[in-house]
Amino acid sequence: MFLSVFDMFKVGIGPSSSHTMGPMVAAARFLDLLRASPFHAHGLRASLHGSLAFTGVGHATDRATILGLAGFSPETYDATKAEATLEAIRRTHRIDVPGLPPLSFDPGKDLLFDYGPALPGHANGMVLRATDAQGDVILEETYYSIGGGFVLTAGELAEAAGAKAKARADVPYPFESGAEMLEMARKSGLSIAAMKRANELKFRSAAELDRGMARIWDVMNACISRGMLGEGILPGGLKVRRRAKGIHEALLAERGLNLVAPHVINDWMSLYAMAVNEENAAGGQVVTAPTNGAAGVVPAVIRYWLDHVPGASPARVGEFLLTAAAIGGLAKHNASISGAECGCQAEVGSAAAMAAAGLAAVLGGTPEQVENAAEIALEHHLGMTCDPVKGLVQVPCIERNGLGAIKAVSAASLSLRGDGQHLVSLDACIETMRQTGHDMHEKYKETSLGGLAVNVPNC
């Protein structure tokens, strides 16, 4: 198994990696499939299933699917151009993309929300079809958005579940579990970040790796900064006010006052995370970490470390990201990072584990202490449901990222007070997350059919 740091941390758009970025990527892949086919297409159709249907409107899945079919991608998304394109499609019922003839598409008729049973492969399924002039289907593909912006066709998903998924990646340190990771670290004498870096260098140069990670942090940090300036009401109808700017101004005003309690440092951590997730909820540019719904935790902990911990250095952010990516890869490979599959334990829980590990590493922790930090953070998110009110990535998601960041810092600190020996392993914790997600009722897995979603007024 090899998941790159650039797989775990992708630059994209809000509000959801699985429900916004994933469908956009899937639609772009379908266009490529259509371009390579011998068929002459006349129109397009799309159907959304499972969680993509139940919370699709709140997550902008419909918009993302249409924009993907119109040639947009998360990495190069232009909001102004997107709005103009959507308006043109609504008006003309036509999609124009390079390499294909004009394609008929009426958003009101050709995009279906199917509220029946989910497709068999994953809770986030969608089917894209091309039709001829008579409206008959000439090309069809099923896609699954499996979390964090990852997209697989039905065939790829089946292959991943088969024997090939067990093949070892051709990298120097192909660990597939926390136990293997620690054993390789002991034998090599390397840190988790150093092993991860060696694996990355099989696929890109050191300069490319460092530039890529620098960009990841630049986008994360810029998102925090924008979020601390944003004002007004978040879109979607819940009338949730953006609060990061007010919190930031209050914290700045209190600086230097002798009456400020030590626990106010928690407010700074929450501020950084909430700033990111308010930007995400507004459809802004974010980095999956490992998902959009949990995008605030890792950058908040990095910003906390840089701004509030003596001796922190921006030169070591890459070490933080590599360590975090190693932990996130284990969670994804052995369980899930998808809220629709395993609840929010898989999103904010995995993010907190990643952040705790990264912080423990840059604070001088041994590989054993880093693994312990990740385990502590994840263990205390086990069982957490995904129940977004009105299907929006706002309540409880925004504040939950703040608390996830606080837990991550506490977990790292606690691990560094010990020697790395502990009762519950990270592997056991990840397997527990997988089992808990499997047993969790569907209404608590990003369908907005239970929990806060039905106990809080939607207006």
C-alpha angles and dihedrals in degrees: 000000000000123000113174125225083245090057092054094041112044126168108233147125136281158288099035137005093203098037102033111021095035097054091045090053091046092052091050090051090052090054089054090049090050093049090054095047125094092229124106105226124207102177147008135228133184135190126193121208140189115352091356087064100039096050099017098111093049090048093046091242092146092053092045093051093050092046091048090053087050091057102263122141130194094238095057100028115156111194096199093049090045093056091049091049093049091050091050092050092049090050101042101027087224136113121207119194132161116269096021135078119251107291125209114234127162108190091206094055108020098051110070128190105208109199094183125101116321120258112270099250103057142342090255105062134153135176122211122195138185119208136198127233091281092053095252117143111252099168131023135174133177118218131190122205099209100184137284092046093298114142128191132178117233089259093049091049091053091048092050089055092052136074095292090065088066095055113116116247115244095246132115094251110030098176116170098179140034090251092055090046092055093044091052090047091052094048095044098038088226130130121245089254092052092051091047090049091052089052092050092051089065087072106031142016123268090249092052091048093050093045091049094050091046089055091049091055093043091056092044093049093045089052090054091049094048091047092054089056099043121110139182137040123329116239123255106070102272090102092224110174121225105244106175095090093052092046091049093050092048092050092049091050091053095051113118095018114130092216095065111116119230092240090068086087084077088062090057091053091048090046094057093047095044091049089058095046094047087055089048092050089052091054095253130148113286139157120244106241087193093314136003093247088058096033096119102060103071097041091045092055092046091050090047090052094047097044103035111024117082114237096022114146130196087218089073098052088098089058089052092050095047092051092047091048091053091055093043090051091055091050092050096043096047102031127352145282092205121109090202089057105037108006127246092313084077093051112033091021093055091043091053091049090051093048094046091051093048093049094046089052097052090044089061102265122161118240088260092053091046091053089047091052091053092048094050092050095047096042092060093053094052113129095020110151129217106230108149114187110245089355091283124136090235115079118072093353102076098052091036089065090054092053090044090057092050091050090049093054091045091049092051092048093048092049091052089056088064136052097249096265113125142151103241115054124214088243092056090048093050091048089050089052090052093049093044091050091050091052096042115108114253093239088068095051108082098295096109089226097118146022119026090352091071099031099053121068111252095221 
